[in-house]
Amino acid sequence: MSPAEAFRNGSIPTVLLVHGAFADGSIWAGVIAELQAAGIGVTALPNPLRSLAADAAYLACVAGGIDGPVILAGHSYGGAVITAAGSAADNVVGLVYAAAFALDDGESALDITGRFPGSQLLPTLRPATFPDVNGAPGVELYIDREAFPHVFAAGLPHRTATVAAAAQRPITAAAFEEKSHAPAWKTTPSWYMIATADQIIPPAAQRFMAQRAGAHTTEIHASHAIALTHPAAVAGQIAAAAASARAHARPEKPT
């Protein structure tokens, strides 16, 4: 289903897009164009990538400030953020995971990548130190620039992938290791797009998380950069989630 086919009339949920580690909001550029063409309100948030709890609190605050239903869509670590934020904002009506972490209570992104074989992430990570807000030293992680095109962004033109490698935003090691709490997918409908050629989150891990969440699932032969390589498909899944939420919305009581 294309985004345009999903909507005709009626109230449409607002979509908030949450990028993951080693990326920024531009990873959603093609998805945004598809959703805007379908008349769907959409915003790509700048994910701080500093702390799972703090990143989720920021997203929940933005979502809670929207007058109307909200669909949260996350890529990679952004999935962990929407999982936590969706439990804190009472107007979230759907979750969409695009090759993303749908964590359970007490689980971290590091736990999932270590539980299933096949991830090439850990060997390619490069640490760097930075001062936190109090001046204390912290560690943030990048993907090695030489490895980035084939580990993160296979399927993109090489020049585009090398630009993305140079522009990548790091995640703190603490956020990558931080445990999740109260997963929203236990109470909120979810959709999951599995990238079957993913070298960051193994496809087996994605299938496990999607099945555990009871998500509406599709599979696409794509690398971890699925939002860049298959924007129409990702947008279609988001639009389907929004259309489902609208169809199941309770009518307002007459006054």
KEPATOR-966205 format. One record per residue: y, z, x of N, C-alpha, C in turn; residue in three letters. Coordinates in Angstrom, 3 decimals, padded with zeros to 6 digits. Layout:
BEGIN
R      n.Y      n.Z      n.X     ca.Y     ca.Z     ca.X      c.Y      c.Z      c.X rest
R        Y        Z        X        Y        Z        X        Y        Z        X  Ala
...
//
This chain:
BEGIN
R      n.Y      n.Z      n.X     ca.Y     ca.Z     ca.X      c.Y      c.Z      c.X rest
R -001.202  000.000  000.848  000.000  000.000  000.000  001.242  000.000  000.876  Met
R  002.153 -000.917  000.619  003.406 -000.926  001.353  004.348  000.094  000.743  Ser
R  005.368  000.559  001.502  006.324  001.506  000.936  007.000  000.968 -000.326  Pro
R  007.329 -000.329 -000.329  008.021 -000.895 -001.489  007.138 -000.879 -002.733  Ala
R  005.832 -001.059 -002.548  004.919 -001.068 -003.681  004.707  000.317 -004.270  Glu
R  005.002  001.352 -003.489  004.709  002.713 -003.935  005.725  003.208 -004.960  Ala
R  006.919  002.619 -004.994  007.979  003.142 -005.836  008.601  002.073 -006.726  Phe
R  008.889  002.482 -007.924  009.598  001.613 -008.849  010.790  002.357 -009.468  Arg
R  010.510  003.461 -010.145  011.570  004.229 -010.790  011.266  005.720 -010.638  Asn
R  012.256  006.534 -010.920  012.023  007.973 -010.936  012.473  008.653 -009.658  Gly
R  012.346  009.983 -009.649  012.761  010.796 -008.520  011.807  010.603 -007.349  Ser
R  012.353  010.460 -006.158  011.568  010.222 -004.950  011.777  011.392 -003.991  Ile
R  010.706  012.001 -003.495  010.880  013.085 -002.511  011.588  012.595 -001.255  Pro
R  012.298  013.499 -000.619  012.907  013.219  000.674  011.851  013.393  001.757  Thr
R  011.869  012.518  002.737  010.905  012.570  003.834  011.603  013.080  005.097  Val
R  011.004  014.095  005.719  011.471  014.584  007.012  010.406  014.246  008.051  Leu
R  010.806  013.500  009.072  009.905  013.055  010.133  010.072  013.955  011.352  Leu
R  008.962  014.404  011.909  009.002  015.341  013.034  008.212  014.755  014.206  Val
R  008.917  014.413  015.268  008.243  013.866  016.448  007.532  014.984  017.209  His
R  006.674  014.572  018.122  005.945  015.543  018.919  006.427  015.598  020.346  Gly
R  005.583  016.134  021.220  005.918  016.240  022.632  005.960  014.869  023.285  Ala
R  006.745  014.775  024.359  006.842  013.568  025.190  007.441  012.384  024.429  Phe
R  008.194  012.683  023.374  008.826  011.645  022.552  010.108  012.209  021.965  Ala
R  010.825  011.376  021.220  011.986  011.831  020.468  011.998  011.115  019.126  Asp
R  013.075  011.254  018.380  013.137  010.682  017.045  013.004  009.178  016.998  Gly
R  013.247  008.499  018.126  013.162  007.039  018.135  011.733  006.537  017.942  Ser
R  010.754  007.412  018.109  009.369  006.978  017.897  009.144  006.569  016.438  Ile
R  010.019  007.045  015.543  009.910  006.747  014.116  010.753  005.544  013.693  Trp
R  011.381  004.838  014.619  012.361  003.806  014.246  011.792  002.790  013.257  Ala
R  010.633  002.237  013.542  010.049  001.255  012.644  009.639  001.847  011.310  Gly
R  009.153  003.082  011.332  008.772  003.781  010.096  010.004  004.006  009.229  Val
R  011.094  004.431  009.844  012.343  004.660  009.108  012.807  003.378  008.425  Ile
R  012.779  002.271  009.154  013.221  000.999  008.576  012.383  000.634  007.356  Ala
R  011.083  000.850  007.419  010.193  000.550  006.292  010.515  001.445  005.092  Glu
R  010.694  002.720  005.332  010.970  003.656  004.235  012.341  003.394  003.619  Leu
R  013.331  003.117  004.451  014.660  002.818  003.923  014.640  001.556  003.075  Gln
R  013.873  000.566  003.486  013.777 -000.673  002.711  013.169 -000.418  001.344  Ala
R  012.348  000.631  001.242  011.722  000.981 -000.033  012.571  001.945 -000.855  Ala
R  013.737  002.306 -000.342  014.620  003.206 -001.079  014.228  004.664 -000.986  Gly
R  013.531  005.038  000.066  013.083  006.415  000.248  014.021  007.113  001.221  Ile
R  014.556  008.248  000.819  015.429  009.027  001.694  014.635  009.612  002.841  Gly
R  015.116  009.404  004.063  014.344  009.828  005.229  015.273  010.272  006.344  Val
R  014.843  011.315  007.057  015.567  011.804  008.225  014.559  012.131  009.315  Thr
R  014.826  011.683  010.536  014.010  012.056  011.695  014.715  013.191  012.412  Ala
R  014.080  014.350  012.419  014.699  015.535  013.010  014.475  015.594  014.517  Leu
R  015.423  016.173  015.252  015.211  016.416  016.681  014.385  017.688  016.854  Pro
R  013.126  017.544  017.188  012.243  018.690  017.359  012.552  019.363  018.699  Asn
R  012.910  020.635  018.712  013.303  021.285  019.974  012.204  021.339  021.031  Pro
R  010.931  021.459  020.620  009.803  021.509  021.555  009.869  022.714  022.486  Leu
R  010.407  023.814  021.977  010.549  025.024  022.802  009.548  026.105  022.431  Arg
R  009.263  026.269  021.140  008.376  027.321  020.649  007.889  026.903  019.282  Ser
R  006.580  027.036  019.030  006.049  026.616  017.732  006.709  027.387  016.600  Leu
R  006.843  028.704  016.756  007.452  029.510  015.697  008.910  029.117  015.471  Ala
R  009.657  028.944  016.557  011.078  028.592  016.425  011.249  027.168  015.916  Ala
R  010.437  026.233  016.405  010.529  024.846  015.944  010.214  024.755  014.450  Asp
R  009.199  025.509  014.013  008.826  025.500  012.596  009.898  026.163  011.739  Ala
R  010.506  027.225  012.239  011.571  027.895  011.491  012.766  026.962  011.301  Ala
R  013.092  026.186  012.332  014.172  025.214  012.221  013.863  024.175  011.154  Tyr
R  012.646  023.621  011.190  012.262  022.619  010.202  012.255  023.204  008.795  Leu
R  011.734  024.411  008.632  011.684  025.046  007.314  013.092  025.262  006.768  Ala
R  014.029  025.601  007.648  015.424  025.806  007.222  016.027  024.488  006.729  Cys
R  015.782  023.405  007.460  016.300  022.104  007.040  015.668  021.681  005.722  Val
R  014.349  021.825  005.618  013.651  021.429  004.393  014.125  022.259  003.206  Ala
R  014.268  023.563  003.412  014.689  024.448  002.335  016.099  024.177  001.846  Gly
R  016.912  023.537  002.694  018.282  023.217  002.305  018.411  021.934  001.504  Gly
R  017.304  021.237  001.306  017.319  019.989  000.538  017.082  020.296 -000.935  Ile
R  017.920  019.751 -001.795  017.807  019.976 -003.239  016.799  018.993 -003.813  Asp
R  015.549  019.387 -003.836  014.496  018.523 -004.359  013.244  018.614 -003.513  Gly
R  012.194  017.914 -003.927  010.928  017.964 -003.193  011.022  017.266 -001.841  Pro
R  010.195  017.733 -000.908  010.223  017.217  000.459  008.799  016.892  000.911  Val
R  008.666  015.774  001.597  007.437  015.413  002.298  007.698  015.607  003.784  Ile
R  006.811  016.326  004.461  006.914  016.492  005.908  005.890  015.592  006.581  Leu
R  006.329  014.822  007.554  005.430  013.954  008.315  005.562  014.279  009.787  Ala
R  004.438  014.516  010.451  004.469  014.892  011.851  003.579  014.030  012.713  Gly
R  004.032  013.779  013.921  003.240  013.061  014.923  002.926  014.021  016.066  His
R  001.673  014.022  016.528  001.267  014.806  017.681  001.572  016.298  017.468  Ser
R  002.287  016.948  018.395  002.667  018.345  018.230  003.511  018.548  016.973  Tyr
R  004.188  017.508  016.520  004.947  017.616  015.275  004.067  018.004  014.105  Gly
R  002.774  017.685  014.173  001.851  018.110  013.132  001.707  019.625  013.081  Gly
R  001.673  020.258  014.255  001.614  021.716  014.294  002.868  022.328  013.662  Ala
R  004.001  021.677  013.904  005.270  022.183  013.364  005.310  022.068  011.848  Val
R  004.886  020.922  011.290  004.919  020.788  009.830  003.875  021.694  009.174  Ile
R  002.779  021.957  009.876  001.750  022.848  009.347  002.308  024.244  009.128  Thr
R  003.099  024.710  010.078  003.697  026.045  009.964  004.907  026.046  009.034  Ala
R  005.753  025.035  009.149  006.979  024.994  008.335  006.679  024.800  006.864  Ala
R  005.618  024.058  006.567  005.281  023.795  005.173  004.926  025.041  004.396  Gly
R  004.524  026.094  005.088  004.216  027.367  004.425  005.464  028.208  004.198  Ser
R  006.551  027.849  004.884  007.773  028.656  004.814  008.828  028.069  003.883  Ala
R  008.703  026.803  003.524  009.669  026.159  002.621  008.965  025.833  001.310  Ala
R  009.443  026.393  000.209  008.704  026.272 -001.056  008.900  024.933 -001.766  Asp
R  009.719  024.035 -001.210  009.896  022.720 -001.841  009.115  021.618 -001.136  Asn
R  008.238  021.987 -000.196  007.391  021.000  000.480  006.212  020.668 -000.419  Val
R  006.064  019.395 -000.762  005.037  018.979 -001.724  003.953  018.106 -001.099  Val
R  004.091  017.772  000.176  003.080  016.959  000.830  003.256  016.968  002.334  Gly
R  002.132  016.813  003.046  002.114  016.788  004.503  001.426  015.508  004.957  Leu
R  002.039  014.810  005.906  001.436  013.598  006.447  001.296  013.764  007.956  Val
R  000.065  013.594  008.437 -000.238  013.725  009.852 -000.542  012.346  010.438  Tyr
R  000.189  011.966  011.471 -000.055  010.703  012.167 -000.532  011.035  013.573  Ala
R -001.849  010.994  013.789 -002.435  011.391  015.074 -001.823  012.717  015.518  Ala
R -001.973  013.726  014.671 -001.230  014.964  014.834 -002.126  016.197  014.752  Ala
R -001.580  017.322  015.199 -002.297  018.588  015.167 -002.136  019.269  013.811  Phe
R -003.231  019.329  013.049 -003.265  020.098  011.800 -004.005  021.393  012.114  Ala
R -003.292  022.347  012.682 -003.908  023.562  013.217 -004.268  024.554  012.122  Leu
R -005.223  025.410  012.453 -005.606  026.504  011.566 -004.989  027.795  012.079  Asp
R -005.095  028.842  011.291 -004.572  030.149  011.673 -005.230  030.615  012.970  Asp
R -004.415  031.004  013.946 -004.928  031.487  015.216 -005.339  030.406  016.198  Gly
R -004.958  029.173  015.944 -005.369  028.035  016.762 -004.137  027.405  017.417  Glu
R -004.297  026.895  018.624 -003.196  026.224  019.316 -003.539  024.765  019.585  Ser
R -002.527  023.993  019.955 -002.758  022.595  020.330 -003.685  022.522  021.535  Ala
R -003.519  023.440  022.469 -004.380  023.480  023.647 -005.830  023.753  023.255  Leu
R -006.037  024.606  022.256 -007.396  024.889  021.791 -008.090  023.606  021.324  Asp
R -007.383  022.804  020.533 -007.980  021.585  019.972 -008.276  020.558  021.058  Ile
R -007.329  020.337  021.973 -007.553  019.335  023.013 -008.680  019.753  023.951  Thr
R -008.887  021.075  024.092 -009.961  021.544  024.952 -011.311  021.598  024.270  Gly
R -011.329  021.625  022.947 -012.571  021.772  022.200 -013.341  020.464  022.084  Arg
R -012.616  019.348  022.090 -013.251  018.043  021.901 -013.084  017.208  023.167  Phe
R -014.169  016.626  023.686 -014.055  015.821  024.907 -013.320  014.511  024.653  Pro
R -012.728  013.982  025.712 -012.109  012.663  025.634 -010.614  012.634  025.866  Gly
R -009.935  013.778  025.761 -008.493  013.777  025.980 -008.174  013.563  027.454  Ser
R -007.217  012.683  027.707 -006.745  012.437  029.070 -005.414  013.145  029.341  Gln
R -005.021  014.036  028.443 -003.699  014.647  028.556 -003.595  015.597  029.735  Leu
R -004.468  016.580  029.809 -004.304  017.645  030.805 -004.205  017.136  032.240  Leu
R -005.037  016.168  032.659 -004.912  015.691  034.046 -003.603  014.973  034.344  Pro
R -002.924  014.499  033.303 -001.693  013.727  033.522 -000.430  014.567  033.379  Thr
R -000.556  015.833  032.991  000.625  016.665  032.796  001.263  017.048  034.125  Leu
R  002.580  017.036  034.144  003.335  017.422  035.325  004.311  018.536  034.935  Arg
R  004.179  019.721  035.540  005.054  020.846  035.176  006.403  020.787  035.886  Pro
R  007.377  021.383  035.249  008.706  021.551  035.851  009.249  022.887  035.372  Ala
R  010.023  023.549  036.186  010.603  024.833  035.795  011.988  024.615  035.204  Thr
R  012.365  025.513  034.300  013.685  025.468  033.681  014.092  026.892  033.320  Phe
R  015.388  027.186  033.234  015.836  028.518  032.810  015.920  028.587  031.291  Pro
R  015.390  029.656  030.701  015.513  029.797  029.253  016.901  030.332  028.901  Asp
R  017.136  030.671  027.628  018.477  031.076  027.199  018.926  032.362  027.872  Val
R  017.976  033.134  028.371  018.317  034.382  029.059  018.321  034.218  030.572  Asn
R  018.103  033.002  031.035  018.086  032.751  032.467  016.742  032.972  033.132  Gly
R  015.748  033.384  032.358  014.411  033.598  032.915  013.725  032.255  033.122  Ala
R  012.910  032.137  034.177  012.253  030.849  034.432  011.148  030.572  033.420  Pro
R  011.062  029.319  032.994  009.997  028.870  032.111  009.389  027.605  032.661  Gly
R  008.315  027.145  032.036  007.638  025.928  032.471  007.613  024.942  031.322  Val
R  008.020  023.709  031.594  007.909  022.643  030.614  007.066  021.523  031.199  Glu
R  006.483  020.727  030.318  005.479  019.749  030.723  005.895  018.324  030.373  Leu
R  005.697  017.426  031.308  005.883  015.986  031.132  004.547  015.290  031.346  Tyr
R  004.427  014.059  030.856  003.308  013.206  031.235  003.733  012.374  032.439  Ile
R  002.866  012.285  033.427  003.131  011.469  034.607  003.577  010.064  034.181  Asp
R  004.669  009.592  034.758  005.247  008.310  034.323  004.307  007.133  034.546  Arg
R  003.521  007.201  035.602  002.584  006.106  035.857  001.457  006.092  034.831  Glu
R  001.069  007.277  034.343 -000.030  007.386  033.384  000.427  007.163  031.947  Ala
R  001.688  007.398  031.672  002.209  007.366  030.308  001.857  006.087  029.540  Phe
R  002.056  004.888  030.132  001.801  003.666  029.348  000.381  003.546  028.813  Pro
R -000.634  003.966  029.570 -001.993  003.799  029.069 -002.538  005.037  028.379  His
R -002.020  006.231  028.721 -002.520  007.454  028.089 -001.830  007.706  026.749  Val
R -000.532  007.532  026.688  000.240  007.813  025.485  000.522  006.565  024.663  Phe
R  000.853  005.476  025.329  001.471  004.343  024.637  000.724  003.031  024.786  Ala
R -000.590  003.076  024.920 -001.356  001.832  024.969 -001.126  001.039  023.688  Ala
R -000.995 -000.269  023.834 -000.696 -001.120  022.683  000.749 -001.552  022.635  Gly
R  001.609 -000.871  023.383  003.006 -001.288  023.481  003.186 -002.223  024.672  Leu
R  004.164 -003.126  024.610  004.478 -003.911  025.805  004.759 -002.979  026.980  Pro
R  004.336 -003.368  028.174  004.435 -002.462  029.325  005.872 -002.014  029.563  His
R  006.820 -002.941  029.449  008.217 -002.563  029.700  008.688 -001.530  028.683  Arg
R  008.304 -001.705  027.409  008.672 -000.735  026.377  008.046  000.628  026.674  Thr
R  006.800  000.628  027.112  006.111  001.879  027.412  006.737  002.594  028.604  Ala
R  007.160  001.847  029.615  007.773  002.491  030.778  009.142  003.065  030.435  Thr
R  009.856  002.411  029.518  011.126  002.977  029.044  010.866  004.282  028.299  Val
R  009.852  004.298  027.439  009.502  005.513  026.714  009.092  006.627  027.663  Ala
R  008.410  006.272  028.749  008.010  007.274  029.742  009.224  007.908  030.404  Ala
R  010.236  007.087  030.678  011.448  007.596  031.308  012.272  008.449  030.360  Ala
R  012.151  008.192  029.058  012.952  008.903  028.053  012.209  010.072  027.419  Ala
R  010.965  010.331  027.836  010.171  011.367  027.192  010.842  012.736  027.271  Gln
R  010.659  013.495  026.193  011.178  014.865  026.152  010.036  015.829  026.409  Arg
R  010.228  016.808  027.280  009.141  017.721  027.629  008.947  018.804  026.572  Pro
R  007.753  019.361  026.558  007.439  020.508  025.717  007.188  021.696  026.635  Ile
R  007.548  022.873  026.196  007.247  024.046  027.013  005.745  024.303  027.001  Thr
R  005.242  024.797  028.101  003.833  025.169  028.171  003.524  026.241  027.129  Ala
R  004.490  027.124  026.883  004.285  028.199  025.906  004.070  027.651  024.502  Ala
R  004.816  026.617  024.123  004.658  026.030  022.784  003.297  025.363  022.647  Ala
R  002.839  024.738  023.703  001.545  024.053  023.686  000.400  025.055  023.527  Phe
R  000.618  026.287  024.010 -000.419  027.320  023.970 -000.264  028.265  022.782  Glu
R  000.841  028.186  022.065  001.155  029.155  021.005  000.236  028.991  019.789  Glu
R -000.199  030.110  019.236 -001.109  030.102  018.099 -000.343  029.841  016.797  Lys
R -000.981  029.072  015.916 -000.396  028.779  014.614 -000.751  029.877  013.615  Ser
R -000.009  029.909  012.512 -000.253  030.894  011.454 -000.119  030.216  010.091  His
R -000.798  030.742  009.104 -000.665  030.342  007.695 -000.515  028.830  007.517  Ala
R -001.562  028.051  007.744 -001.444  026.591  007.644 -001.136  026.115  006.242  Pro
R -000.112  025.262  006.140  000.328  024.765  004.838 -000.703  023.871  004.186  Ala
R -001.588  023.226  004.981 -002.556  022.307  004.379 -003.579  023.015  003.494  Trp
R -003.631  024.338  003.577 -004.549  025.073  002.705 -004.053  025.107  001.261  Lys
R -002.772  024.909  001.058 -002.201  024.977 -000.294 -001.398  023.740 -000.676  Thr
R -001.191  022.814  000.250 -000.352  021.636  000.012 -001.159  020.368  000.271  Thr
R -001.074  019.365 -000.617 -001.811  018.110 -000.391 -001.430  017.478  000.949  Pro
R -002.424  016.889  001.610 -002.158  016.310  002.922 -002.799  014.934  003.071  Ser
R -002.232  014.161  003.983 -002.696  012.820  004.337 -002.811  012.774  005.854  Trp
R -003.804  012.065  006.348 -004.012  012.025  007.790 -004.342  010.596  008.223  Tyr
R -003.614  010.113  009.237 -003.880  008.821  009.847 -004.511  009.052  011.211  Met
R -005.771  008.664  011.340 -006.511  008.842  012.583 -006.313  007.618  013.471  Ile
R -005.892  007.853  014.713 -005.759  006.784  015.700 -007.049  006.744  016.514  Ala
R -007.853  005.721  016.296 -009.208  005.713  016.866 -009.250  005.404  018.361  Thr
R -008.124  004.985  018.956 -008.071  004.736  020.396 -007.177  005.754  021.099  Ala
R -006.963  006.890  020.463 -006.073  007.929  020.987 -006.688  008.587  022.219  Asp
R -005.910  008.685  023.303 -006.362  009.365  024.513 -005.679  010.715  024.705  Gln
R -004.839  011.116  023.746 -004.204  012.428  023.800 -004.977  013.413  022.922  Ile
R -005.089  013.103  021.638 -005.899  013.899  020.716 -007.151  013.083  020.409  Ile
R -008.316  013.481  020.882 -009.526  012.677  020.669 -009.751  012.370  019.192  Pro
R -010.187  011.158  018.873 -010.450  010.822  017.471 -011.391  011.807  016.782  Pro
R -012.366  012.348  017.504 -013.268  013.334  016.904 -012.506  014.576  016.472  Ala
R -011.513  014.978  017.258 -010.693  016.130  016.903 -009.850  015.824  015.673  Ala
R -009.321  014.598  015.607 -008.524  014.209  014.444 -009.375  014.198  013.178  Gln
R -010.580  013.671  013.285 -011.479  013.649  012.116 -011.813  015.073  011.673  Arg
R -012.054  015.942  012.637 -012.358  017.340  012.330 -011.203  017.995  011.579  Phe
R -009.984  017.819  012.080 -008.825  018.443  011.444 -008.558  017.860  010.068  Met
R -008.703  016.542  009.937 -008.471  015.883  008.646 -009.475  016.353  007.606  Ala
R -010.736  016.430  008.004 -011.769  016.867  007.061 -011.568  018.327  006.685  Gln
R -011.247  019.148  007.657 -011.028  020.565  007.394 -009.885  020.777  006.416  Arg
R -008.855  019.949  006.533 -007.686  020.079  005.655 -007.912  019.442  004.288  Ala
R -009.024  018.709  004.122 -009.237  017.995  002.865 -008.222  016.889  002.668  Gly
R -007.795  016.273  003.781 -006.724  015.275  003.731 -007.232  013.925  003.242  Ala
R -006.344  013.171  002.587 -006.590  011.765  002.299 -006.496  011.038  003.644  His
R -007.569  010.422  004.075 -007.665  009.963  005.463 -007.830  008.454  005.574  Thr
R -007.124  007.883  006.541 -007.321  006.487  006.916 -007.467  006.434  008.437  Thr
R -008.143  005.401  008.925 -008.324  005.211  010.355 -007.757  003.867  010.770  Glu
R -007.059  003.872  011.909 -006.469  002.649  012.456 -006.789  002.592  013.942  Ile
R -007.154  001.410  014.419 -007.376  001.250  015.861 -006.009  001.253  016.533  His
R -005.628  002.405  017.047 -004.299  002.573  017.631 -004.352  003.651  018.696  Ala
R -003.388  003.593  019.612 -003.227  004.635  020.614 -002.483  005.817  019.998  Ser
R -002.153  006.778  020.830 -001.422  007.945  020.339 -000.058  007.552  019.785  His
R  000.503  006.465  020.267  001.827  006.015  019.821  001.728  005.226  018.522  Ala
R  000.968  005.712  017.575  000.667  004.987  016.339  001.921  004.682  015.522  Ile
R  002.910  005.565  015.554  004.127  005.321  014.780  004.917  004.140  015.334  Ala
R  004.797  003.882  016.628  005.473  002.745  017.245  004.685  001.455  017.088  Leu
R  003.365  001.543  017.203  002.551  000.332  017.182  002.178 -000.116  015.775  Thr
R  002.152  000.814  014.809  001.760  000.480  013.432  002.729  001.133  012.428  His
R  004.025  000.821  012.534  005.001  001.503  011.674  004.810  001.242  010.187  Pro
R  004.426  000.031  009.817  004.254 -000.281  008.393  003.106  000.525  007.793  Ala
R  002.022  000.666  008.545  000.882  001.442  008.056  001.236  002.916  007.914  Ala
R  001.948  003.455  008.903  002.353  004.861  008.837  003.314  005.080  007.668  Val
R  004.274  004.178  007.516  005.219  004.285  006.402  004.501  004.182  005.067  Ala
R  003.493  003.314  004.995  002.739  003.177  003.752  002.021  004.456  003.375  Gly
R  001.488  005.153  004.368  000.811  006.422  004.095  001.808  007.477  003.627  Gln
R  002.970  007.506  004.247  004.007  008.450  003.837  004.471  008.142  002.414  Ile
R  004.664  006.870  002.123  005.091  006.472  000.781  004.039  006.824 -000.255  Ala
R  002.769  006.662  000.098  001.696  007.026 -000.832  001.712  008.527 -001.117  Ala
R  001.974  009.326 -000.082  002.063  010.773 -000.267  003.233  011.129 -001.181  Ala
R  004.366  010.480 -000.961  005.536  010.749 -001.787  005.308  010.310 -003.224  Ala
R  004.649  009.160 -003.416  004.360  008.677 -004.761  003.408  009.612 -005.490  Ala
R  002.416  010.140 -004.777  001.478  011.082 -005.371  002.185  012.363 -005.779  Ser
R  003.078  012.843 -004.927  003.824  014.056 -005.239  004.697  013.864 -006.470  Ala
R  005.312  012.696 -006.575  006.157  012.418 -007.742  005.323  012.333 -009.011  Arg
R  004.157  011.721 -008.902  003.300  011.558 -010.079  002.778  012.890 -010.599  Ala
R  002.593  013.854 -009.685  002.045  015.148 -010.077  003.120  016.205 -010.309  His
R  004.380  015.806 -010.188  005.458  016.764 -010.406  005.486  017.196 -011.871  Ala
R  005.746  018.465 -012.069  005.823  018.969 -013.433  007.149  018.557 -014.063  Arg
R  007.134  018.098 -015.290  008.395  017.759 -015.946  009.230  018.995 -016.171  Pro
R  010.525  018.811 -016.094  011.424  019.937 -016.319  011.327  020.415 -017.759  Glu
R  011.414  021.727 -017.923  011.402  022.304 -019.263  012.725  022.029 -019.953  Lys
R  012.692  021.682 -021.256  013.946  021.436 -021.962  014.759  022.726 -022.053  Pro
R  016.061  022.582 -021.980  016.924  023.756 -022.075  017.473  023.889 -023.483  Thr
//
